Amino acid sequence: MIKNRERKMFEFITVRELYELYINDRDQLDGIEYVELQGWIRTNRNSGKVGFLALNDGTYFKNVQVVYLDEIIDNYEEASHISTGSAVKVTGKLKLTPDGKQPFEIVVTEAVLEGDCDRDYPLQKKKHSFEYLRTISHLRPRTNTFEAVFRVRSLCAYAIHKFFQERDFVYVHTPLITGSDCEGAGEMFQVTTMDLNNIPKTEDGAVDFTK
């Protein structure tokens, strides 16, 4: 899908690695010319001959701006209709933009739609309440709030295990003996209008469930 351009060697990299290089090792980042990114689209906007994707792969809070041009890629029309939440793989040239809103961007030479997403994808570019996110719990990890919570929880669990492992403790999954009565779910209750002291019986003395 590369128009009028030789195919280059691409280096797969994550969004987190890009930002860490920009912060800690600018010289190494300058040495990277073409990259490959894989992730989900958070926003897609275009204006005729140029379009912009906000791509995130779950490794970092910030997105990467991906620029696609009609004069470079053959599937510009397809790229312009990629919906929010879709999974994509993009390859392109890394361009530093220190004077822009983002420190760098990717000028796409190839964009591949790996998994399309329905147009009614519920996570849009706005703030969602916790009450609303509770109704779509399978998508909550894609929000920055829950991503932060899960990262803190993961690090706390790691620190606890590391502490005991370094002191030669063994982590054992012991059998659990418990009465499964979570929130009273194990309690029996009566659903009948009949007198339980005078249950109708069949001729052989069993309960007559037809009654």
Buried (B, 14 or more C-beta within 10 A) or exposed (E): BBBEEEEBEBEEBBBBBBBBBBEEEEEEBEEBEBBBBBBBBBEBEBEEEBBBBBBBBEBBEBBBBBBBBBEBBBBBEEBBBBBBBBBBBBBBBBEBEEEEEBBBBBBBBBBBBEEEBEEEBEBEEEEBEEEEBEEBEEBBEBBEEBBEEEEEEEEEEEEEEEEEEEEEEEEEEEEEEEEEEEEEEEEEEEEEEEEEEEEEEEEEEEEEEEE
